[in-house]
Amino acid sequence: MGRSVRKDRGGQRAEPQLFSAAKGGKGRAGKEASPPPRGSRRRRRSLLWPVIRFGLTLAVIGTLGLAGMFGYVWMTLDKQGLLQIPDRDPGIMILANDGSVLAEQGSFNGDEVRIADLPDYVPNAFIAIEDRRFRSHYGVDPIGLARAIYTNYRSGRVVQGGSTLSQQLAKNLFLSPDRTLQRKLQELVLALWLEKHYSKDDILQLYLNRVYFGSGATGIEKAAQVYYRKSAAELSLAEAATLAGVVKAPSAANPISNPRAASDRAGLVLESMADAGFITPEEAAAAISNPAAAKTDSYMSAKNFVIDWIGEQLPEFVRDYQQSLVVETTIDPALQNSAELAVAKELGAQGTKLKVSQGAMVVMDGSGAVLAMVGGKSYKKSQFNRATKAKRQPGSAFKPFVYLAALEHGFTPDTVEVDEPIRVGNWQPENYRKKYLGPVALETALALSLNTISVKLVLQLGPQAVVAVAHRLGIVSPLKDDASIALGTSEVTPLELTAAFVPFSNGGYPVTAYAVTRVKTRDGRVIYERNGSGFPRTVGDNELWGMNRMMRLVVTDGTGTRAGFPGFDIAGKTGTSQDYRDAWFIGYTSDLIAGVWVGNDDNSPTGKVTGGLLPAMIWRDVMEPAHRGLTPRPLPGTPQVAMSGPATVTDAQYDMGAAEEPAPPGINAGNFLERLFGGGQGSGNPKKKHNSARERAMRDKLDEP
């Protein structure tokens, strides 16, 4: 094609003319070509317009469809939940009896952070690994979503998510974890809603305070405390990167249980931060070469047994709550620590040699308030609370209920029974060393834990009388209704057995063991408060005096001498079950009562451990320091019948081997009794004394109506 310039008559340039060599034109000779027909332009315009119109129509339809879909999704949501950000799940703060914090569970005071208080690299670590374009998108990231779809398609499985931080927050705040299309659409809609109503920093702050980091830690402040023993504001770059990596896989990338995986994940976070320009490559390399190590304790306190027990009871006091709670308890921190150390020390020093793997201890006062509880040797290795849940045979530690039933039927501590071989059907109960003492007073029989005398008493009283006494004092477990109850063959827990001894120390009043005194909301409203006068008295003065006289002799002259310490009136009872599977000591003063059990979870025999060994030693380790500063008081009870003074167990009786266990050398507790109460019968003629005592007891029984 060519072009020439034509001038009009005035010499001005005319419009350019197109030249064509087509048929009908002049070609190079300069002949003019015909202009294009008008119809061809109309045809081009007519073809372009339908395409534009179709595109516009699709856009309108798509917009309307998208609006309709969003409207439908919006209508399926609970609008009430969208009017405000829901409160965090209520937490629980458990306080000791001195007001100190025993434990915090869930979200409570001081566990939320502000973005302004954090180093920049802390929130940036989460942005880099979770949502690189967080600051630029409007709740939904089309690029990230498309990339995730493509990556998952290429991989043939879901390996990458396209959710933004806003979407993740929307899911955590408002939605269930169901993986459905409707839930995903709701997540998109709510992310847009969040972006409209909150700033980027607000959304990021909400996210960091609500996301779960594993190991029971919700929110970055709690996570920083759990993993690094510091505030989130004090986190290093490596620590922040590690926590950012935990969010995607709280178990697989847990810094405590999987430190290698956590370190690898943190390295990926640091590289992403460098790629995004949040930190320099040199800073990333330095943090990768010095990974953050979680600061964990190899030892977990036994107070967790108490905390678990309190948590199990809480629904009984508070059925439904919307606020965080403050739970006030009776737990004494110093006594709790002492009990924990004593059990761990004795089992650690002698457990292997004596084939004892577990122990439990409960300490309470005369009202039944639990001051300390140890449910096992190591909470970290086993969370099973043996103090409250382990049903074990109490052995001779059950005998005080037999003897109390006897006193209530007219017997006295001086009543004489003959220690001799006995047979009940095909059962022949025997003493510890299969030796027998002949005529002995009941107090001597209990002090030396003679099995034959206990069985004889049950046969005379009837098993039902003993069962009734045990239940009346606080035993709640089912008890066998036969003669074997004399030797403690029915299983009980350490908590209930210890609580059942409380009436001997508090004047005869049964108790229910408890630890929670009051429950309040965080703003101070009282939801539950313990009150009431308790149970009526069930043990009289005469019987209390007799029982405490006999069980005092257990500690001063009998099988429980290792539990004694000077200056206080102490009583108690040892217990050893068949084949040495369980060993117990339950002892008390007028101020405190404590029970100790040792044994094995699989019920295997120990290395001939008796109640007067490890249990009595643990008891003394805890109770002697617990009584420092307390004023000694005599145990309750007043004799209402003429009874002889306290006796002593003679060396000859010990030499007979009748005791439940060998007595330690060097004990002369009879002198202590004489100093404490005055008088005493000395060693006299046991048989003559016993005969006269029995005659008096028989006469008193005949005089009863």
C-alpha positions in Angstrom: 0.0 0.0 0.0 1.2 3.6 -0.7 0.3 7.0 0.3 0.4 10.5 -1.5 -0.3 14.0 -0.3 -2.8 16.0 -2.2 -3.0 19.8 -2.1 -6.2 21.7 -2.6 -6.4 24.8 -4.5 -5.4 26.9 -1.6 -2.1 25.0 -1.3 -3.1 23.3 2.0 -2.3 19.6 2.7 -5.2 17.3 2.1 -6.0 14.1 4.1 -3.8 11.1 3.3 -5.2 8.8 0.6 -4.7 5.0 0.6 -3.3 3.4 -2.4 -4.0 -0.2 -3.4 -2.9 -2.5 -6.1 -6.1 -4.3 -5.9 -8.3 -4.7 -9.0 -10.0 -1.5 -9.9 -7.3 0.8 -8.4 -4.7 2.8 -10.3 -1.7 1.2 -8.6 1.6 2.9 -9.0 0.2 5.1 -11.8 -1.6 7.0 -9.1 -5.1 6.0 -9.8 -7.4 6.4 -6.8 -8.8 3.4 -4.9 -12.4 3.0 -3.8 -13.0 3.5 0.0 -14.0 0.4 2.1 -17.7 -0.2 2.1 -19.6 1.0 5.2 -21.0 -2.5 5.9 -17.7 -3.9 6.9 -17.2 -1.4 9.8 -20.7 -2.2 11.0 -20.0 -5.9 11.0 -16.8 -5.4 13.1 -18.7 -3.3 15.6 -21.6 -5.8 15.7 -19.2 -8.7 16.4 -17.3 -7.0 19.3 -20.4 -5.7 21.2 -21.9 -9.2 21.9 -18.6 -10.3 23.4 -18.5 -7.2 25.7 -22.1 -7.6 26.6 -21.6 -11.3 27.4 -18.7 -10.5 29.6 -20.6 -7.8 31.4 -23.5 -10.2 31.8 -21.3 -12.9 33.3 -19.7 -10.4 35.7 -23.1 -9.2 36.9 -24.4 -12.8 37.3 -21.2 -13.8 39.0 -21.4 -10.8 41.4 -25.1 -11.5 42.1 -24.3 -15.2 42.6 -21.5 -14.4 44.9 -23.6 -11.9 46.8 -26.4 -14.5 47.0 -24.0 -17.1 48.2 -22.5 -14.8 50.9 -26.1 -13.8 51.9 -27.1 -17.4 52.2 -24.0 -18.2 54.3 -24.6 -15.1 56.4 -28.2 -16.3 57.1 -26.9 -19.7 58.3 -24.8 -18.1 60.9 -25.8 -17.2 64.5 -25.8 -13.4 64.4 -25.9 -13.2 68.1 -22.4 -14.6 68.2 -21.2 -11.9 65.7 -22.2 -8.9 67.7 -19.1 -9.1 69.9 -15.9 -11.2 70.2 -16.8 -14.1 72.5 -15.0 -14.2 75.9 -12.2 -16.7 76.2 -13.1 -20.1 77.8 -13.4 -19.5 81.6 -10.3 -20.5 83.6 -9.8 -21.7 87.1 -7.4 -20.4 89.8 -6.8 -22.7 92.7 -5.6 -21.1 95.9 -3.9 -22.7 99.0 -5.0 -22.0 102.5 -2.6 -19.1 102.7 -3.9 -17.4 99.5 -0.9 -18.5 97.3 -1.7 -19.9 93.9 -1.6 -23.7 93.7 -2.5 -23.8 90.0 -4.1 -22.0 87.1 -6.1 -23.8 84.5 -7.4 -22.3 81.2 -7.4 -18.6 80.7 -7.3 -16.3 83.7 -5.8 -13.0 84.8 -2.6 -11.9 83.2 -2.5 -14.3 80.3 -3.4 -11.9 77.4 -0.9 -9.8 75.6 -1.0 -6.6 73.5 0.8 -6.4 70.2 2.3 -3.1 71.3 4.1 -4.9 74.1 5.7 -7.6 71.9 9.0 -7.3 69.9 8.2 -6.9 66.2 9.7 -10.3 65.4 7.1 -12.1 67.5 4.0 -11.3 65.5 6.1 -11.2 62.3 7.1 -14.8 62.8 3.4 -15.9 62.7 2.8 -13.7 59.6 5.8 -15.1 57.8 4.8 -18.7 58.2 1.0 -18.5 58.3 0.0 -15.5 56.1 2.7 -13.6 54.2 0.2 -11.1 52.7 -1.7 -10.5 56.0 -1.1 -6.8 55.9 -2.3 -6.3 52.3 -5.3 -8.6 51.8 -8.9 -8.1 53.1 -9.4 -11.3 55.0 -9.1 -13.6 52.0 -5.9 -14.1 50.0 -6.8 -15.2 46.5 -3.2 -15.7 45.5 -2.5 -17.8 48.6 -5.7 -19.8 48.0 -4.9 -20.4 44.3 -1.3 -21.5 45.2 -2.7 -23.9 47.8 -5.2 -25.4 45.4 -2.4 -25.8 42.7 0.0 -27.3 45.2 -2.5 -29.8 46.6 -3.6 -30.7 43.1 0.0 -31.5 42.1 0.6 -33.5 45.3 -2.6 -35.4 45.1 -3.4 -34.7 48.7 -3.8 -31.7 51.0 -0.3 -30.4 51.9 -1.0 -26.7 52.0 -3.8 -24.6 53.4 -5.0 -21.3 52.0 -6.5 -19.9 55.2 -5.4 -16.5 56.3 -4.8 -15.5 59.9 -8.2 -13.8 59.7 -9.9 -17.0 58.6 -8.1 -19.0 61.3 -9.2 -16.5 63.9 -12.8 -16.6 62.6 -12.7 -20.4 62.9 -11.4 -20.3 66.4 -13.8 -17.7 67.6 -17.1 -18.7 66.0 -17.0 -22.1 64.3 -16.8 -25.8 65.1 -13.8 -27.7 63.7 -16.0 -29.6 61.2 -14.2 -29.8 57.8 -17.2 -29.2 55.5 -17.8 -26.9 52.5 -20.4 -24.9 54.5 -18.0 -24.3 57.4 -15.3 -23.2 55.0 -17.7 -20.7 53.4 -18.7 -19.4 56.8 -15.1 -19.0 57.6 -14.6 -16.8 54.5 -17.6 -14.7 55.4 -16.6 -14.2 59.0 -13.0 -13.3 58.0 -14.4 -10.5 55.9 -16.6 -9.5 58.8 -13.5 -9.4 61.1 -11.6 -7.3 58.6 -14.4 -4.8 58.4 -14.8 -4.3 62.2 -11.2 -4.7 63.4 -7.8 -3.4 62.5 -5.0 -5.7 61.4 -3.3 -5.3 64.8 -6.5 -6.1 66.6 -7.0 -9.3 64.5 -3.4 -10.3 65.1 -3.7 -9.7 68.8 -6.8 -11.7 69.1 -5.2 -14.5 67.1 -2.1 -14.7 69.3 -4.2 -14.8 72.5 -6.6 -17.5 71.2 -4.4 -20.0 69.3 -3.5 -23.3 70.9 0.2 -24.1 71.3 0.1 -27.6 72.8 0.9 -28.8 76.3 -2.3 -27.2 77.6 -1.2 -23.7 76.6 -3.7 -21.4 74.9 -2.4 -18.0 73.9 1.2 -16.9 73.4 1.6 -15.7 77.0 0.7 -19.0 78.4 2.9 -20.8 75.8 5.9 -18.6 76.6 5.5 -19.5 80.3 5.0 -23.2 79.7 7.9 -23.7 77.3 10.4 -21.0 78.3 9.4 -19.8 81.8 9.1 -16.2 80.7 6.7 -13.6 79.4 5.9 -13.4 75.7 7.4 -9.9 75.8 10.7 -11.5 76.7 10.9 -14.1 73.9 14.0 -14.2 71.8 13.9 -14.5 68.0 14.6 -18.2 68.1 11.9 -18.8 70.8 9.3 -16.7 68.8 10.1 -18.7 65.7 9.7 -22.0 67.6 6.3 -21.0 69.0 5.1 -19.8 65.5 6.1 -23.3 64.2 4.1 -25.1 66.9 0.8 -23.7 65.9 0.5 -25.8 62.7 1.3 -29.1 64.6 1.0 -28.7 68.5 2.0 -32.3 69.0 4.4 -33.1 66.2 6.4 -29.8 66.7 6.1 -29.7 70.5 9.3 -28.3 71.9 9.1 -30.6 75.0 8.1 -33.9 73.5 9.7 -33.4 70.0 12.5 -30.9 70.3 14.2 -32.0 67.0 11.0 -31.5 65.0 10.3 -28.2 66.8 13.8 -27.0 65.9 13.4 -27.9 62.2 10.1 -26.2 62.0 11.6 -23.1 63.7 14.3 -23.0 61.0 11.6 -22.9 58.3 9.9 -20.0 60.1 13.2 -18.1 60.3 13.9 -18.6 56.6 10.4 -17.4 55.8 10.9 -14.3 57.9 14.2 -13.5 56.0 12.4 -14.0 52.6 9.7 -11.6 53.7 12.2 -9.0 54.8 11.2 -9.1 58.5 14.8 -10.1 59.5 18.1 -10.2 57.7 19.6 -13.5 56.4 22.4 -13.1 59.0 19.8 -12.9 61.9 18.0 -15.9 60.6 21.3 -17.9 60.3 22.3 -16.9 63.8 19.0 -18.0 65.3 19.0 -21.3 63.3 22.5 -22.1 64.6 21.3 -21.5 68.2 17.9 -23.1 68.5 15.7 -22.4 71.5 15.5 -25.2 74.0 12.3 -25.6 76.1 12.9 -25.1 79.8 11.1 -28.0 81.4 11.3 -29.6 84.9 12.1 -33.3 85.0 10.1 -33.4 88.2 6.4 -32.6 88.4 5.0 -31.7 91.8 2.8 -34.1 93.6 0.4 -31.2 94.3 -1.0 -32.1 90.9 -2.6 -35.1 92.5 -4.5 -32.6 94.8 -5.3 -30.3 91.9 -6.8 -33.2 89.9 -8.8 -34.3 92.9 -10.2 -30.8 93.4 -11.0 -30.5 89.7 -13.0 -33.8 89.8 -15.1 -32.4 92.7 -15.7 -28.9 91.2 -18.8 -29.9 89.1 -20.5 -30.9 92.4 -20.2 -27.2 93.6 -20.5 -25.3 90.4 -22.7 -26.8 87.7 -22.3 -24.1 85.0 -20.2 -21.1 84.9 -19.4 -18.4 82.3 -16.7 -16.6 84.2 -13.3 -17.6 85.4 -13.4 -19.1 88.9 -11.3 -18.7 92.1 -11.3 -21.9 94.2 -10.1 -21.5 97.8 -8.8 -24.7 99.4 -7.5 -26.1 102.7 -4.2 -27.2 101.2 -1.2 -26.1 103.3 1.7 -25.5 100.9 4.5 -26.2 103.5 2.8 -29.4 104.6 2.1 -30.5 101.1 5.8 -30.0 100.2 6.9 -31.9 103.3 4.7 -34.9 102.5 5.8 -34.9 98.9 9.5 -34.9 99.9 9.1 -37.5 102.6 7.4 -40.0 100.3 9.9 -39.5 97.5 12.9 -39.7 99.9 11.9 -42.9 101.7 10.8 -44.7 98.5 13.9 -43.4 96.7 16.3 -44.6 99.4 14.7 -47.9 100.3 12.1 -48.7 97.6 14.3 -50.9 95.4 15.8 -52.8 98.3 12.4 -53.4 99.9 10.6 -54.0 96.6 8.2 -51.1 97.1 7.4 -48.9 94.1 4.5 -46.7 95.2 3.3 -44.8 98.2 0.5 -42.4 99.2 -0.2 -40.0 102.0 -3.0 -37.9 103.3 -2.8 -35.3 106.1 -5.9 -33.6 107.5 -7.1 -31.8 110.6 -9.9 -32.7 113.0 -12.6 -31.2 110.8 -11.7 -33.4 107.8 -9.9 -30.6 105.9 -7.2 -32.1 103.7 -4.0 -30.2 104.3 -1.7 -32.4 102.1 -2.1 -35.3 99.7 0.4 -37.4 97.8 -1.1 -39.8 95.3 2.1 -41.6 94.2 5.9 -41.6 93.9 6.0 -39.6 90.7 3.1 -37.6 89.1 5.1 -37.3 85.9 5.2 -41.1 85.5 1.7 -41.9 86.7 -1.2 -39.5 87.3 -3.2 -42.2 89.1 -4.1 -40.9 92.5 -3.6 -43.8 94.9 -4.7 -41.7 97.9 -8.2 -41.3 96.6 -8.7 -44.2 94.1 -6.5 -47.2 95.1 -8.6 -49.8 96.9 -6.2 -51.8 99.1 -6.5 -54.2 102.0 -5.8 -52.3 105.3 -4.7 -55.4 107.2 -4.3 -54.7 110.9 -4.9 -51.0 110.4 -8.6 -52.0 110.4 -8.4 -53.5 113.9 -9.3 -50.2 115.8 -12.9 -50.6 114.5 -13.0 -54.1 115.9 -11.7 -52.9 119.3 -14.1 -49.9 119.3 -17.0 -52.3 118.8 -15.7 -54.4 121.7 -15.5 -51.3 124.0 -19.0 -50.4 123.0 -20.1 -53.9 124.1 -18.6 -53.7 127.6 -15.0 -54.7 127.0 -12.1 -52.5 128.4 -8.5 -52.1 127.5 -7.7 -54.4 130.5 -10.1 -57.1 129.4 -8.1 -60.4 129.1 -8.3 -62.7 126.1 -6.1 -65.7 125.5 -3.7 -65.5 122.6 -3.7 -69.1 121.3 -4.2 -71.0 118.0 -7.7 -70.6 116.7 -9.6 -72.2 113.8 -12.7 -70.8 112.1 -14.0 -73.5 109.8 -11.1 -74.2 107.4 -9.4 -70.9 108.2 -6.7 -70.8 110.8 -5.5 -67.2 111.4 -2.0 -66.8 112.8 0.1 -64.2 114.4 3.0 -62.5 112.8 5.6 -65.0 113.9 3.2 -67.9 114.5 3.8 -67.6 118.3 1.3 -67.0 121.0 1.4 -65.1 124.4 -1.4 -66.8 126.3 -3.6 -64.4 128.4 -3.1 -60.8 127.4 -5.0 -57.5 127.9 -6.7 -56.0 124.9 -4.4 -53.0 124.9 -1.4 -55.3 124.7 -3.1 -57.3 121.9 -3.8 -54.2 119.9 -0.3 -52.8 120.6 1.3 -56.0 119.3 -1.4 -56.5 116.6 -2.3 -60.0 117.7 -4.4 -61.5 115.0 -6.0 -64.3 117.1 -7.4 -61.8 119.6 -9.0 -59.6 116.9 -10.7 -62.7 115.4 -11.9 -63.8 118.8 -13.5 -60.4 119.3 -15.3 -60.5 116.0 -16.6 -64.0 116.8 -18.0 -62.8 120.1 -19.4 -59.5 118.8 -20.5 -60.7 115.3 -19.1 -59.2 112.1 -22.2 -57.0 111.6 -21.3 -55.0 114.8 -17.8 -54.3 113.4 -19.1 -53.3 110.0 -21.6 -50.9 111.6 -18.8 -49.2 113.6 -16.6 -48.8 110.5 -19.3 -47.3 108.4 -20.4 -45.0 111.2 -16.9 -43.6 111.5 -16.5 -43.0 107.8 -15.6 -46.1 105.9 -17.7 -46.0 102.7 -16.4 -49.0 100.8 -18.3 -52.3 101.0 -17.1 -54.6 103.8 -17.1 -58.4 104.1 -19.6 -59.6 106.6 -17.6 -62.5 108.0 -14.8 -63.2 110.5 -12.0 -62.2 108.1 -13.0 -58.6 108.6 -11.0 -58.9 111.9 -7.8 -58.8 109.8 -8.8 -56.1 107.4 -9.4 -58.1 104.2 -12.0 -55.7 102.8 -10.4 -53.0 100.5 -10.4 -49.3 101.3 -8.7 -46.2 100.0 -6.0 -44.3 102.0 -8.3 -41.2 102.1 -11.3 -42.9 103.6 -9.3 -44.9 106.1 -7.5 -41.8 107.3 -10.8 -39.9 107.6 -12.3 -42.8 109.6 -9.5 -42.3 112.3 -10.4 -38.6 112.7 -13.1 -39.2 115.4 -10.4 -40.7 117.7 -8.7 -37.3 117.6 -11.5 -34.8 117.5 -13.7 -36.0 120.3 -15.8 -38.6 118.5 -17.2 -36.7 115.5 -17.1 -38.4 112.0 -16.0 -36.2 109.1 -16.1 -36.0 105.4 -12.7 -35.3 103.9 -12.8 -32.1 101.9 -10.4 -29.5 100.4 -12.7 -26.9 98.8 -13.9 -24.2 101.2 -15.2 -21.6 98.7 -15.7 -20.9 95.0 -15.9 -17.4 93.7 -16.1 -15.8 90.3 -13.2 -13.6 89.2 -15.2 -10.5 90.1 -15.8 -11.8 93.7 -19.3 -13.3 93.6 -19.5 -16.3 95.9 -20.9 -19.4 94.1 -20.2 -22.0 96.8 -19.2 -21.9 100.4 -18.7 -24.8 102.8 -20.8 -24.6 105.9 -22.8 -26.8 108.3 -22.1 -28.3 111.7 -21.1 -31.8 110.4 -22.1 -35.1 111.8 -23.3 -35.8 115.3 -21.0 -37.4 117.8 -20.8 -41.2 117.5 -18.0 -42.1 120.0 -18.5 -41.5 123.7 -15.9 -40.3 126.2 -15.3 -43.7 127.8 -14.7 -45.4 124.5 -12.5 -42.6 123.2 -10.4 -42.8 126.4 -10.1 -46.6 125.9 -9.2 -46.4 122.2 -6.7 -43.7 122.6 -5.1 -45.5 125.6 -4.7 -48.6 123.5 -3.5 -46.9 120.3 -1.1 -44.7 122.2 0.6 -47.9 123.4 0.9 -48.9 119.7 3.2 -45.9 119.2 5.1 -46.0 122.5 5.6 -49.7 123.0 4.0 -51.6 120.1 4.4 -52.0 116.4 4.4 -48.2 115.6 7.3 -47.0 117.7 9.2 -45.6 114.6 6.4 -43.0 114.3 6.9 -41.5 117.7 8.5 -38.1 118.5 8.8 -36.4 121.9 6.5 -33.8 123.5 3.2 -34.8 121.9 0.5 -37.3 122.8 0.5 -39.6 119.7 -1.6 -42.6 118.9 -2.1 -44.8 115.8 -2.2 -48.2 114.2 0.1 -50.1 111.8 -1.3 -52.4 109.2 0.2 -55.1 107.0 -1.9 -57.2 104.6 -1.4 -60.8 103.5 1.9 -61.7 101.9 3.2 -58.2 102.7 1.3 -56.7 99.7 0.3 -53.5 101.6 1.8 -51.6 104.5 0.1 -48.9 106.5 0.4 -46.5 109.3 -2.5 -44.2 110.4 -1.6 -41.9 113.3 -2.8 -38.8 114.9 -2.5 -36.2 117.6 -5.1 -33.8 118.8 -4.1 -31.4 116.0 -3.4 -33.5 112.9 -4.2 -36.9 111.4 -2.2 -38.6 108.7 -2.3 -41.9 106.8 0.5 -43.5 104.8 0.3 -46.5 102.5 3.1 -48.2 100.5 3.0 -51.1 98.1 2.9 -52.0 94.4 0.3 -51.1 91.8 0.3 -54.7 90.5 -0.4 -56.0 94.0 2.8 -58.0 94.1 4.4 -58.7 97.5 6.9 -56.2 99.0 10.2 -57.3 100.6 8.4 -58.0 103.9 7.6 -54.4 104.5 5.4 -53.8 107.5 3.4 -50.8 108.6 6.0 -50.0 111.3 8.8 -49.6 108.8 8.4 -47.3 105.8 4.9 -46.0 106.5 5.8 -45.1 110.2 9.0 -43.5 109.1 7.3 -41.4 106.4 4.6 -40.4 108.9 7.2 -39.1 111.4 9.2 -37.3 108.7 6.1 -35.2 108.0 4.3 -35.0 111.3 7.2 -34.0 113.6 8.1 -30.8 111.8 4.3 -30.1 111.3 3.9 -29.9 115.1 6.7 -27.5 115.7 5.2 -24.4 117.3 2.0 -26.2 118.3 0.9 -26.5 122.0 0.8 -30.2 123.0 -2.7 -31.3 124.0 -3.8 -34.7 125.4 -5.9 -36.9 123.2 -9.7 -36.7 124.0 -11.7 -39.1 126.2 -12.5 -39.5 129.8 -13.0 -42.9 131.5 -16.3 -43.4 133.1 -15.6 -46.8 134.7 -12.8 -47.8 137.0 -9.9 -48.9 134.8 -6.3 -49.6 135.5 -3.7 -47.2 134.4 -1.7 -47.6 131.2 0.4 -50.7 130.8 3.6 -51.4 129.0 4.5 -54.2 126.6 7.2 -56.3 128.3 10.4 -57.4 126.7 9.3 -60.9 127.2 6.2 -60.3 125.1 8.3 -58.8 122.4 10.7 -61.7 122.6 7.8 -64.1 122.0 7.6 -62.5 118.5 4.0 -61.8 118.8 4.2 -58.3 117.3 3.1 -57.6 113.8 6.8 -56.7 113.2 10.0 -56.7 115.2 10.2 -53.7 117.6 13.1 -51.4 117.2 15.7 -51.5 120.0 16.0 -49.0 122.7 12.3 -48.2 123.2 11.1 -47.8 126.8 7.8 -46.0 126.2 6.2 -47.1 129.4 8.2 -44.5 131.3 6.9 -41.8 128.9 3.3 -42.9 129.7 4.0 -42.7 133.4 5.4 -39.2 133.0 2.4 -38.1 130.8 -0.4 -39.6 132.9 1.1 -40.5 136.2 1.1 -43.9 137.9 1.0 -46.9 135.7 1.1 -50.6 136.6 4.7 -51.2 135.8 5.6 -54.8 134.9 4.0 -56.6 137.8 2.5 -60.0 137.3 0.8 -59.8 133.9 -1.4 -62.8 134.4 -2.7 -61.7 137.8 -3.4 -58.2 136.5 -5.1 -59.5 133.5 -7.4 -61.9 135.5 -8.5 -59.1 137.8 -9.1 -56.8 134.9 -11.2 -59.4 133.1 -13.3 -60.0 136.3 -14.0 -56.2 136.5 -15.0 -56.1 132.9 -17.4 -59.1 133.2 -19.0 -57.5 136.3 -19.5 -54.3 134.5 -21.1 -56.1 131.6 -23.5 -58.0 133.9 -24.6 -54.6 135.4 -25.6 -53.3 132.0 -29.4 -53.2 131.3 
